[in-house]
Amino acid sequence: MKKLLFSAIFLISFLSYSVDPIPSSQLKKGMTGYGLTVFEGNHIEKFPVEVLGLLQNQTPGENRVLVRCGGPVIEKAGIISGMSGSPVYFDGKLAGAISFGWEFGKEPIGGLTPIENMQSVTRQYGTRGSTHTLRFEDIPDINKILNPDSKSFYPRELQQAFKQGFFVSSGFRDLPFSAVSASFAGEATDAPGTLKPGGAVAVALTRGSLNLYAIGTVTSVEGSYVLAFGHPLFGLGSISIPMHTASVLTTYPSIKSSNKLGAIGTDVGIVVEDRSAAILGVLGRKADMIPMTVKVNFGSTSTTYSLELAEHPLLTPFLTNLAVNNILNTACETVGLHSFNLKGRIDMSGHPSLKLDAMVIGTSMAGISGQITSLVQAVLQNPYDQVHIKGITLDLNYAEQLRMAQLIKVKSSRARTHPGETVHLQLYLKPFQRELFIKNITLTIPENMKPGDYHVEIGDGFSIMKRESKILKQKIESLDGFIRLVNNFLRNNKLYVGLAEKTSALYMGESVQSSLPASVMETVEMQGVHIPRTEKWKEFRAVDVLTLDDVVQGYFSFPLTVVAK
């Protein structure tokens, strides 16, 4: 199976290593030359290369060159993940970069991306926008935010790239991907201070408590521009992701696919283009990263993790989910019944903070990471404003038990009452694998409550919001409107109680116009104006009356008649 390899870039202090190019049309079968790469440490080594032929239109309008590589290390290990970007020269001229190979190969045969394809990325820098296109008729459905599917966070290209083993991690256990990682990225104390052709380079996706990098090889350095990889990182187009120097700890031979195990060094620039033929970096610039702080409280132990995430509307949600999963699997060291009490916020420039406040129960970390990731995704992929996230702060209390309770019965002290009087309610709650308990609460009828038939409605936050699902689906016209909606979500560890009465309502933009006289409703309809209307919407004045250390579920409604004094 064809396998892309990881390229990298060697840091350079604006030195040029310019070499005349040789186009692929001049390469003939049997021509011999050499390539440059690092097999260990920072030492750039030559390896022999022979042209086997030209693969025309391997991708639409682009050729690839089939080559056989040699040398002691390559003869033993084959084409190595991490060699991507290794420059290849014929007659002293730059032909391109090693960019792909095959798994389980018996000979070190690979592919070369012609230099003319790679240099087109530099020429077109700044003339094209990002390749990702987001089309949304509205903010993601609220129910999906409350009950996220983790698969929805990952564009197919990102999933495929990780499955192919492009990436490297340190600080935590193995990443949750099926393929072997391309390299291991620790922090190097001996990494070079500059980038040059044949040297190792790292693209930083996360750094700090979790280091996640793509490591490859620098193809060319001209002034402040660095070409590497010979293939895309994700194919995201215009990006801004940190670029580091790197060193190679060792080369690990494998029958399936050999790997370079590397370590990252100095931040020397940013990757600005992620295209099919190469990635392009610019030296001397700094990329904005998103700071994330995660505090995990487990029993008497509290651990704080600090890291930075690359910022991109498609990539950041993916990295958020990855980081939270790895942190929690490390901090909690268990898979089984558990509960999380989450509090936190997402801070943005020019907008209110989005608050996180929920309890999550389950048997894996996917539930809690999904809750967090779904909100990051909704913010970054909103259709209204381009958003810069200033920071993500999470505070998680963890318990190794399923903290959930079912509201199984409600008893009321009366069915008829007067304004100003108090109704006593008994709530019967059955926790998971614990004894039933009873909570007593009171409901005071307002002095100004008009006589009539009402319903007392009591339940968990999600059940109450489902009762008012039409309100949740009202049209949102701004990011701030979405943030207000999320910040006002009813919480799943609280019980809410209130009085409901039938009324009429019109949905107008982000607001609900309720308690309108019948004459107003009729006038609007007579004008032929179609405005979404609820026929049996209940004005619900709910207050939270009970906070539990459990995710609570259950809903009850019973009639209550208010009689004039």
C-alpha positions in Angstrom: 0.0 0.0 0.0 1.3 3.4 -0.9 2.4 5.3 2.2 3.3 9.0 2.5 6.4 9.7 4.6 7.0 12.6 6.9 9.1 15.4 5.9 10.6 18.1 8.1 12.4 21.4 7.9 15.8 22.3 9.3 16.0 25.7 11.0 17.9 28.3 9.3 18.9 31.8 10.2 18.0 33.2 6.8 20.9 31.5 5.1 20.3 30.4 1.5 21.2 26.9 0.3 20.1 27.7 -3.3 20.9 25.0 -5.9 19.9 25.0 -9.5 16.9 22.7 -10.2 16.7 19.9 -12.7 13.1 19.3 -14.0 11.6 15.8 -14.0 11.5 15.9 -17.8 15.3 15.6 -17.9 15.5 12.6 -15.6 16.1 9.4 -17.4 16.1 5.7 -16.3 19.5 4.7 -15.0 20.6 8.2 -13.9 22.4 8.1 -10.5 22.7 10.8 -7.9 22.4 11.2 -4.1 20.0 12.2 -1.4 20.5 13.9 2.0 18.8 13.0 5.3 19.5 12.4 9.0 19.5 8.9 10.3 20.8 9.7 13.8 21.5 12.9 15.7 22.0 16.0 13.6 24.5 14.5 11.1 23.2 14.9 7.5 24.3 11.9 5.5 24.4 11.1 1.7 22.6 8.1 0.3 22.7 6.9 -3.3 19.7 7.3 -5.6 19.0 5.8 -9.0 16.1 6.8 -11.3 13.8 3.9 -12.3 11.4 5.8 -14.4 8.8 8.6 -14.5 5.2 8.1 -13.2 3.3 10.5 -15.4 0.2 12.3 -14.0 0.5 10.3 -10.7 -1.8 13.0 -9.5 -3.7 15.2 -12.0 -1.2 17.3 -13.9 1.7 16.2 -11.7 4.4 13.7 -12.2 6.3 11.6 -9.7 9.7 9.9 -10.2 10.3 6.3 -9.2 13.7 5.8 -7.5 15.8 3.2 -5.8 17.7 4.3 -2.7 20.7 2.7 -1.1 23.3 2.9 1.6 23.8 0.8 4.8 20.8 2.2 6.8 18.3 2.2 3.9 19.4 -1.2 2.7 18.4 -2.5 6.1 15.4 -0.4 6.9 14.0 0.4 3.5 12.3 3.8 2.8 11.9 5.3 6.2 9.0 7.4 7.6 10.6 10.7 8.4 12.6 10.8 5.1 9.9 12.7 3.4 11.4 15.9 2.0 14.9 14.4 1.7 16.4 16.4 -1.2 17.7 14.4 -4.2 20.4 15.7 -6.5 21.5 14.7 -10.0 24.5 16.3 -11.6 24.6 18.7 -8.7 21.1 19.9 -9.4 18.1 19.6 -7.1 15.5 17.1 -8.6 13.0 17.1 -5.8 12.2 15.2 -2.5 11.7 11.7 -1.4 8.0 11.7 -0.6 6.4 8.2 -0.6 7.1 4.5 -0.3 5.3 1.2 0.2 4.8 -1.0 3.3 6.4 -4.4 3.5 8.7 -3.6 0.6 11.6 -6.0 -0.1 13.7 -3.3 -1.8 14.1 0.4 -0.9 12.1 1.7 -3.8 10.2 5.0 -3.3 8.9 8.1 -5.0 10.2 11.5 -5.6 8.1 14.7 -5.9 9.7 16.9 -8.6 11.2 20.2 -7.5 9.1 22.1 -10.0 5.9 20.9 -8.2 7.3 21.9 -4.9 8.5 25.4 -6.0 5.0 26.2 -7.3 3.9 26.2 -3.7 6.4 29.1 -3.0 5.4 31.0 -6.1 1.7 30.8 -5.2 2.2 31.6 -1.5 -0.4 34.2 -0.5 -2.4 34.0 -3.7 -4.7 31.3 -2.6 -6.9 31.0 0.5 -7.4 28.0 2.8 -8.8 25.0 1.1 -11.3 24.2 3.8 -14.8 25.4 3.1 -17.4 25.5 5.8 -21.0 25.7 4.8 -23.5 26.0 7.6 -27.1 27.1 7.4 -27.1 27.5 11.2 -25.1 26.7 14.3 -24.7 22.9 14.8 -27.8 21.3 16.3 -28.1 21.9 20.0 -28.9 18.2 20.7 -25.6 17.2 18.9 -23.7 19.6 21.2 -25.4 18.1 24.3 -24.9 14.5 23.0 -21.9 14.7 20.6 -20.6 12.0 18.4 -16.9 12.0 18.6 -16.5 11.0 14.9 -18.1 14.3 13.8 -15.1 16.2 15.0 -12.7 14.7 12.5 -12.6 15.7 8.9 -11.9 12.5 6.8 -8.5 13.9 5.8 -7.4 14.3 9.4 -8.5 10.8 10.3 -6.7 9.3 7.3 -3.5 11.1 8.0 -3.3 9.9 11.6 -4.2 6.3 10.5 -1.2 6.5 8.1 1.0 7.2 11.1 2.3 10.6 10.3 2.5 11.9 13.8 4.6 11.6 16.9 3.8 12.1 20.6 5.5 12.2 24.0 4.4 12.7 27.6 1.6 10.2 27.5 0.7 6.7 26.5 0.3 5.6 22.9 -2.1 7.8 20.8 -5.4 6.2 19.9 -4.7 5.5 16.3 -4.4 2.2 14.5 -1.1 2.8 12.8 2.4 3.1 14.2 3.5 6.7 14.7 6.0 8.1 12.3 8.4 9.2 15.1 8.6 9.9 18.8 9.0 13.5 19.6 10.6 14.3 22.9 12.4 17.6 23.5 16.0 17.7 22.2 18.8 19.5 23.9 21.2 19.0 21.0 18.9 19.9 18.1 20.5 22.3 15.6 19.7 26.0 15.7 19.1 26.3 11.9 17.4 24.5 9.1 19.2 23.3 6.1 18.6 20.8 3.3 18.6 17.2 4.5 18.1 18.2 8.1 15.2 17.2 10.3 12.2 19.5 10.9 9.1 19.3 13.2 5.7 20.8 12.7 4.2 21.5 16.1 0.5 20.5 16.5 0.5 20.5 20.3 3.3 21.3 22.7 3.7 21.5 26.4 2.4 18.7 28.6 1.6 16.8 25.3 4.0 17.2 22.4 2.5 16.2 19.0 4.7 16.8 16.0 5.0 15.8 12.4 8.7 15.2 11.7 10.3 15.1 8.2 13.2 16.5 6.2 14.0 19.9 4.7 14.2 19.9 0.9 15.4 23.5 0.3 16.1 26.8 2.0 16.0 30.0 0.0 16.2 33.1 2.1 13.4 32.9 4.7 11.4 30.2 2.7 11.7 26.5 3.6 10.2 23.7 1.5 9.7 20.3 3.0 7.8 17.0 3.0 7.1 16.6 -0.7 3.5 15.9 0.2 0.8 17.6 2.3 0.5 17.6 6.0 -3.3 17.7 5.9 -3.9 19.6 2.7 -5.5 22.5 4.7 -4.1 25.2 2.3 -3.1 28.4 4.1 -2.2 27.7 7.7 -0.1 29.1 10.5 1.5 26.3 12.6 4.9 26.5 14.4 8.0 25.0 12.8 10.8 23.6 14.9 14.2 22.2 14.4 14.6 18.6 15.3 17.1 15.8 15.8 16.9 12.1 15.3 17.4 9.8 18.3 17.6 6.7 16.2 16.2 4.9 13.1 14.0 2.0 14.0 13.9 -0.7 11.3 10.6 -2.5 10.8 9.3 -5.1 8.3 6.2 -3.1 7.8 7.5 0.5 7.8 10.6 1.8 9.4 10.6 5.0 11.5 12.8 7.8 12.6 12.4 8.4 16.4 13.0 12.1 16.8 13.1 15.0 19.3 12.1 18.6 18.7 14.3 21.7 19.2 13.9 25.4 18.7 10.9 27.2 17.4 12.2 28.9 14.2 9.2 29.9 12.1 5.8 28.9 10.9 4.4 26.7 8.2 2.2 28.9 6.0 1.2 26.6 3.2 0.0 23.0 3.3 -0.3 21.9 -0.3 -0.3 18.6 -2.3 3.4 18.9 -3.4 5.0 20.3 -0.2 4.6 22.3 2.9 6.1 25.8 2.9 7.6 27.4 6.0 8.7 31.0 6.7 11.6 31.5 9.1 11.6 34.2 11.8 7.8 34.3 12.3 5.7 33.2 15.3 2.4 31.4 15.1 -0.4 32.0 17.5 -1.2 29.0 19.6 -4.3 28.3 21.8 -3.3 27.9 25.5 -5.1 25.1 27.2 -5.0 24.4 31.0 -6.5 21.2 32.3 -6.7 20.6 36.1 -7.7 17.0 37.1 -8.8 16.4 40.7 -8.9 12.7 41.7 -9.3 12.0 45.4 -6.7 13.9 47.3 -4.5 14.4 44.2 -4.7 17.4 41.9 -2.6 17.6 38.7 -2.5 20.6 36.3 -1.5 20.1 32.6 -0.6 23.1 30.4 -0.2 22.9 26.7 -0.7 24.8 23.4 -2.8 23.8 20.4 -2.4 24.8 16.8 -5.2 27.1 15.7 -7.3 26.1 12.8 -11.1 25.7 12.5 -10.8 22.1 11.3 -7.6 21.0 13.1 -8.1 22.5 16.6 -11.3 20.5 17.5 -9.4 17.3 16.5 -6.4 18.3 18.7 -8.6 19.3 21.6 -10.3 15.9 21.6 -6.9 14.2 21.3 -5.3 16.2 24.1 -8.2 15.8 26.6 -8.3 12.0 26.0 -4.6 11.6 26.5 -4.6 13.8 29.6 -7.5 12.0 31.3 -6.2 8.5 30.4 -2.9 9.4 32.0 -4.3 11.3 35.0 -7.0 8.8 35.9 -5.2 5.6 34.8 -8.4 3.6 34.5 -11.1 2.5 32.1 -14.4 1.6 33.8 -17.4 3.2 35.4 -16.6 6.9 36.2 -18.0 10.4 36.6 -16.6 13.8 35.8 -17.8 17.1 37.1 -16.6 19.6 34.5 -16.3 23.4 34.9 -14.4 25.6 32.6 -14.6 28.2 29.9 -13.5 29.1 26.3 -12.2 32.6 26.1 -12.5 34.5 22.8 -11.3 37.9 21.5 -14.3 40.2 21.0 -16.9 37.9 22.4 -18.2 36.7 25.8 -16.6 33.6 27.3 -18.4 30.3 26.7 -19.0 28.5 30.0 -18.6 24.8 30.5 -20.6 23.3 33.4 -21.7 19.7 33.3 -21.5 16.3 34.8 -20.5 13.4 32.4 -20.7 9.7 33.2 -19.6 6.7 31.3 -17.0 4.0 30.8 -14.5 5.8 28.5 -13.1 9.2 28.2 -14.9 9.8 24.9 -17.9 11.3 26.7 -16.1 14.1 28.5 -13.7 14.9 25.7 -16.7 14.9 23.3 -18.6 17.5 25.4 -15.6 19.8 25.4 -14.7 19.2 21.7 -18.2 19.8 20.4 -18.2 23.3 21.9 -14.7 24.2 20.5 -15.9 23.0 17.1 -19.1 25.0 17.3 -17.2 28.2 18.1 -14.5 27.8 15.5 -16.8 26.7 12.7 -19.6 29.2 13.4 -21.0 30.9 10.3 -21.0 34.4 11.7 -17.5 35.5 12.7 -13.9 34.4 12.4 -12.9 33.7 16.0 -9.6 33.7 17.8 -9.7 31.6 20.9 -7.6 33.2 23.6 -7.6 30.2 25.9 -9.3 27.0 27.1 -9.5 26.4 30.8 -10.9 23.1 32.2 -11.3 21.9 35.8 -12.4 18.3 36.2 -13.3 16.4 39.4 -13.1 12.7 38.8 -14.7 9.8 40.6 -14.4 6.1 40.0 -18.1 5.4 40.2 -21.1 6.1 38.2 -22.7 9.1 39.8 -26.3 9.1 38.4 -29.7 9.2 40.0 -33.2 8.7 38.7 -36.2 10.8 39.8 -38.8 8.0 40.3 -41.6 9.7 42.1 -42.9 13.2 43.2 -45.5 13.8 45.9 -47.3 17.1 46.3 -48.9 18.4 49.5 -51.9 19.8 47.6 -53.6 20.1 44.3 -55.3 23.5 44.9 -53.6 26.5 46.4 -53.8 30.3 46.6 -51.3 33.1 45.6 -48.6 33.5 48.2 -49.0 30.0 49.6 -46.4 27.2 49.7 -46.6 23.8 48.1 -44.5 21.1 49.6 -42.9 18.5 47.3 -41.3 15.2 48.1 -38.8 14.0 45.5 -37.9 10.3 45.5 -34.5 9.6 44.0 -32.8 6.3 43.3 -29.0 6.5 42.7 -27.1 3.9 40.7 -26.2 1.0 43.1 -27.0 3.1 46.2 -30.0 3.4 48.5 -33.1 5.4 47.5 -33.3 8.8 49.3 -36.0 11.5 49.6 -35.5 15.3 49.2 -38.1 17.8 50.4 -38.5 21.1 48.5 -41.0 23.9 48.5 -42.7 25.8 45.7 -44.0 29.3 46.7 -46.9 30.6 44.6 -46.3 34.2 43.6 -48.6 36.8 45.2 -49.5 38.1 41.8 -50.2 34.7 40.2 -53.6 35.0 38.4 -56.1 32.3 39.2 -56.3 29.3 36.8 -55.2 25.8 35.9 -51.4 25.3 35.8 -49.0 22.4 35.7 -46.1 21.9 38.1 -43.2 20.6 36.0 -40.2 19.2 37.7 -37.3 17.4 36.0 -33.6 17.3 35.0 -32.2 20.1 32.8 -32.2 18.1 29.6 -35.8 16.9 30.0 -37.0 20.4 30.7 -35.1 21.7 27.6 -36.6 19.0 25.5 -40.0 20.1 26.6 -39.1 23.5 25.1 -37.3 22.1 22.1 -38.9 24.7 19.8 -37.1 27.4 21.8 -33.8 25.6 21.4 -34.4 25.5 17.6 -35.1 29.2 17.4 -33.0 31.0 14.7 -29.7 32.2 16.0 -28.4 35.3 14.2 -25.0 35.8 15.9 -22.2 34.1 17.6 -23.0 36.0 20.8 -26.6 34.7 20.5 -25.2 31.1 20.4 -22.9 31.8 23.4 -25.9 33.1 25.4 -27.9 30.0 24.5 -25.2 27.6 25.6 -24.4 29.6 28.8 -28.0 29.4 29.7 -28.3 25.6 29.3 -30.0 23.9 32.2 -27.5 21.7 34.0 -27.7 17.9 34.1 -26.9 17.6 37.8 -29.8 19.9 38.9 -33.5 19.5 39.3 -35.7 22.3 38.1 -39.3 23.1 39.1 -41.7 25.7 37.9 -45.3 26.5 36.8 -46.3 26.3 33.2 -49.3 27.8 31.5 -50.5 27.7 27.9 -50.0 30.8 25.9 -49.2 31.9 22.3 -45.8 32.9 21.0 -44.1 34.1 17.9 -40.4 33.3 17.1 -38.7 36.5 15.8 -35.0 36.2 15.3 -33.3 35.2 18.5 -36.3 36.2 20.7 -39.6 34.5 21.6 -42.6 37.0 21.8 -44.9 35.3 24.2 -48.1 36.2 26.0 -49.4 38.1 22.9 -53.1 38.9 22.7 -55.1 36.8 20.3 -55.9 39.9 18.2 -52.1 40.5 17.6 -51.6 36.9 16.5 -54.7 37.1 14.1 -53.5 40.5 12.7 -50.1 39.1 11.8 -51.6 36.0 10.1 -54.1 38.2 8.2 -51.2 40.1 6.7 -50.0 36.9 5.1 -46.7 37.1 7.1 -45.3 33.7 7.9 -43.6 33.7 11.3 -42.8 30.4 13.0 -45.4 29.9 15.7 -45.9 27.5 18.5 -49.5 26.4 19.0 -49.2 25.0 22.6 -46.0 26.6 23.8 -45.9 26.8 27.6 -44.4 29.8 29.3 -42.2 28.0 31.9 -40.8 29.9 34.8 -38.4 27.4 36.1 -35.8 27.7 38.9 -33.2 25.2 40.0 -34.2 23.8 43.4 -31.8 20.9 44.0 -28.1 20.4 43.1 -26.8 16.9 43.3 -23.4 15.2 43.0 -25.0 13.0 40.3 -26.3 13.2 36.8 -30.0 13.3 37.5 -32.7 12.0 35.1 -36.4 12.1 35.3 -39.4 14.3 34.6 -42.9 14.7 36.3 -45.8 17.0 35.7 -49.0 17.3 37.6 -51.9 19.8 37.7 -52.2 22.6 40.2 -55.2 24.9 40.4 -54.6 28.4 41.7 -57.7 29.8 43.4 -58.2 33.5 44.2 -58.0 34.5 47.8 
